Amino acid sequence: MIEIRNAVEEDNSALIGLQKKCPMGRSLILQFDSSPSYFNRSKHQTENHIIVAVEAGKIVGSASCAFMEKRVNGKNLRTAYNYNLMVDPSHRRKGIATLLTERREEIATEHNIDMIFCQITQDNMPSIRIQEKRNFIHVKDITSYVLMVYKPQRPSTNGVIRPAEEPDLPRIVDLINDTYSEYDLYKPHKVDEFKELIEKRVHYDLNNIHVYEKEGEVKACLGYWDYNKVIQMTVLQLARKDQLMNLALAFLGIFTKLPRIPKPGQRLTQYFLQDIGFTKLEYLTELVKHVNNIALNNNIRVLITLGVEEPITDVLSKFMNTTSTEHIYAKPLKELDLTGFGQRKVFLSME
Ligand SMILES: CC(C)(COP(=O)(O)OP(=O)(O)OC[C@H]1O[C@@H](n2cnc3c(N)ncnc32)[C@H](O)[C@@H]1OP(=O)(O)O)[C@@H](O)C(=O)NCCC(=O)NCCS
């Protein structure tokens, strides 16, 4: 008999144990570990629900959702973002993920949510099947960029780059809102809400947002979230092509500086790039170079940007990178006009 209930603080070590048993990925299989707190990842969310599936007193599955306002087709919607669905490998194919997904939908309905959405990493067929069986619709496939950090990047303009300060907040908010004004699943920030979001996000503050200043005006901003402090990722398995690539890179690396893909057992250290705002692409390029150099000094191997659309792709593709696809799925819970949803740009971030 499976019981679905809300997670409580006392479930922390069981949830971390379950998470370690549920690696994800196909060509690169990663194990996740949220120690010391499974709940840190969600601290910045205003409204969230973490549920667990319990059998014979043991947690065998879990799922999370966060409620937030988002804009789709020019209208503000109350949305639920579904994430962190996982089931103990020894209890799979017994319908536990389906029960958790159904319960998340019930909670969303109880909270007057208009639409649920989620993002599924490339080719995660079990997860795709679950969404499709629950009548989620495929909205769009969107590209995430993984930039390799392996050598210092030289600045090429004479602007000033510095950590953001409180008086910069209105300008930063304007830059980010202008950058994402055409995106669905983005809701323009207000200065006080943005400030609160930064304060609540674990291991992230104004010092993590750097600004590019020229002629006394902030022209661009870029944040980097040291996600290793929230969730450590360890490589469990590499696809054969990546193992061969590593050998080739190790050989070529004798002659020049080249990136290395972490080997099984090694940590994949990363910063998430977020809070992107810019007036010109060259200013954003300078900030990416700057964050690359900070990352290099801190032994970070990759910079990840979720869901990148043009023209940000033009900046990121200039750096040595690999990409992955995120499948966006959504399910309206009410009559909604979703005309063009999926054809327009879609905003994706570490919600
Ligand atoms: C994805 C996951 C949560 C599924 O859990 P589960 O409890 O086994 O799923 P269910 O038993 O509810 O499966 C429901 C349906 O999904 C599909 N499905 C589930 N696992 C599948 C698999 N390995 N291959 C193909 N389809 C699968 C089937 O259609 C299944 O229905 P069926 O058993 O009647 O054929 C589990 O495999 C998991 O924890 N994976 C690792 C973490 C992960 O990838 N999470 C998703 C992040 S987006």
Ligand as a Chemical Component Dictionary entry (heavy atoms), coordinates in Angstrom:
data_LIG
# 
_chem_comp.id                   LIG 
_chem_comp.type                 NON-POLYMER 
_chem_comp.pdbx_formal_charge   0 
_chem_comp.three_letter_code    LIG 
# 
loop_
_chem_comp_atom.comp_id 
_chem_comp_atom.atom_id 
_chem_comp_atom.alt_atom_id 
_chem_comp_atom.type_symbol 
_chem_comp_atom.charge 
_chem_comp_atom.model_Cartn_x 
_chem_comp_atom.model_Cartn_y 
_chem_comp_atom.model_Cartn_z 
_chem_comp_atom.pdbx_ordinal 
LIG C1  C1  C 0 10.909 8.344  -14.435 1  
LIG C2  C2  C 0 10.554 7.563  -13.166 2  
LIG C3  C3  C 0 10.221 8.586  -12.074 3  
LIG C4  C4  C 0 9.357  6.644  -13.455 4  
LIG O1  O1  O 0 8.920  6.040  -12.238 5  
LIG P1  P1  P 0 7.927  4.760  -12.187 6  
LIG O2  O2  O 0 7.303  4.758  -10.839 7  
LIG O3  O3  O 0 8.670  3.565  -12.602 8  
LIG O4  O4  O 0 6.851  5.139  -13.302 9  
LIG P2  P2  P 0 5.389  4.474  -13.454 10 
LIG O5  O5  O 0 5.418  3.074  -12.918 11 
LIG O6  O6  O 0 4.367  5.390  -12.875 12 
LIG O7  O7  O 0 5.270  4.436  -15.026 13 
LIG C5  C5  C 0 4.186  5.010  -15.733 14 
LIG C6  C6  C 0 4.407  4.826  -17.209 15 
LIG O8  O8  O 0 5.593  5.507  -17.620 16 
LIG C7  C7  C 0 6.252  4.744  -18.655 17 
LIG N1  N1  N 0 7.546  4.254  -18.160 18 
LIG C8  C8  C 0 8.013  4.236  -16.878 19 
LIG N2  N2  N 0 9.264  3.744  -16.854 20 
LIG C9  C9  C 0 9.582  3.445  -18.128 21 
LIG C10 C10 C 0 10.740 2.908  -18.743 22 
LIG N3  N3  N 0 11.835 2.603  -18.029 23 
LIG N4  N4  N 0 10.746 2.771  -20.085 24 
LIG C11 C11 C 0 9.669  3.103  -20.829 25 
LIG N5  N5  N 0 8.526  3.613  -20.294 26 
LIG C12 C12 C 0 8.493  3.775  -18.965 27 
LIG C13 C13 C 0 5.338  3.570  -18.948 28 
LIG O9  O9  O 0 4.452  3.981  -19.951 29 
LIG C14 C14 C 0 4.649  3.397  -17.610 30 
LIG O10 O10 O 0 3.409  2.729  -17.723 31 
LIG P3  P3  P 0 3.374  1.109  -17.748 32 
LIG O11 O11 O 0 4.235  0.634  -16.630 33 
LIG O12 O12 O 0 1.920  0.826  -17.575 34 
LIG O13 O13 O 0 3.906  0.715  -19.093 35 
LIG C15 C15 C 0 11.747 6.682  -12.713 36 
LIG O14 O14 O 0 12.168 5.885  -13.817 37 
LIG C16 C16 C 0 12.928 7.480  -12.200 38 
LIG O15 O15 O 0 12.993 7.776  -10.995 39 
LIG N6  N6  N 0 13.906 7.786  -13.052 40 
LIG C17 C17 C 0 15.091 8.533  -12.656 41 
LIG C18 C18 C 0 14.776 9.968  -12.337 42 
LIG C19 C19 C 0 14.149 10.684 -13.521 43 
LIG O16 O16 O 0 14.569 10.542 -14.661 44 
LIG N7  N7  N 0 13.119 11.513 -13.214 45 
LIG C20 C20 C 0 12.430 12.296 -14.204 46 
LIG C21 C21 C 0 12.999 13.661 -14.285 47 
LIG S1  S1  S 0 12.165 14.654 -15.499 48 
# 
loop_
_chem_comp_bond.comp_id 
_chem_comp_bond.atom_id_1 
_chem_comp_bond.atom_id_2 
_chem_comp_bond.value_order 
_chem_comp_bond.pdbx_ordinal 
LIG C1  C2  SING 1  
LIG C2  C3  SING 2  
LIG C2  C4  SING 3  
LIG C2  C15 SING 4  
LIG C4  O1  SING 5  
LIG O1  P1  SING 6  
LIG P1  O2  DOUB 7  
LIG P1  O3  SING 8  
LIG P1  O4  SING 9  
LIG O4  P2  SING 10 
LIG P2  O5  DOUB 11 
LIG P2  O6  SING 12 
LIG P2  O7  SING 13 
LIG O7  C5  SING 14 
LIG C5  C6  SING 15 
LIG C6  O8  SING 16 
LIG C6  C14 SING 17 
LIG O8  C7  SING 18 
LIG C7  N1  SING 19 
LIG C7  C13 SING 20 
LIG N1  C8  SING 21 
LIG N1  C12 SING 22 
LIG C8  N2  DOUB 23 
LIG N2  C9  SING 24 
LIG C9  C10 SING 25 
LIG C9  C12 DOUB 26 
LIG C10 N3  SING 27 
LIG C10 N4  DOUB 28 
LIG N4  C11 SING 29 
LIG C11 N5  DOUB 30 
LIG N5  C12 SING 31 
LIG C13 O9  SING 32 
LIG C13 C14 SING 33 
LIG C14 O10 SING 34 
LIG O10 P3  SING 35 
LIG P3  O11 DOUB 36 
LIG P3  O12 SING 37 
LIG P3  O13 SING 38 
LIG C15 O14 SING 39 
LIG C15 C16 SING 40 
LIG C16 O15 DOUB 41 
LIG C16 N6  SING 42 
LIG N6  C17 SING 43 
LIG C17 C18 SING 44 
LIG C18 C19 SING 45 
LIG C19 O16 DOUB 46 
LIG C19 N7  SING 47 
LIG N7  C20 SING 48 
LIG C20 C21 SING 49 
LIG C21 S1  SING 50 
# 
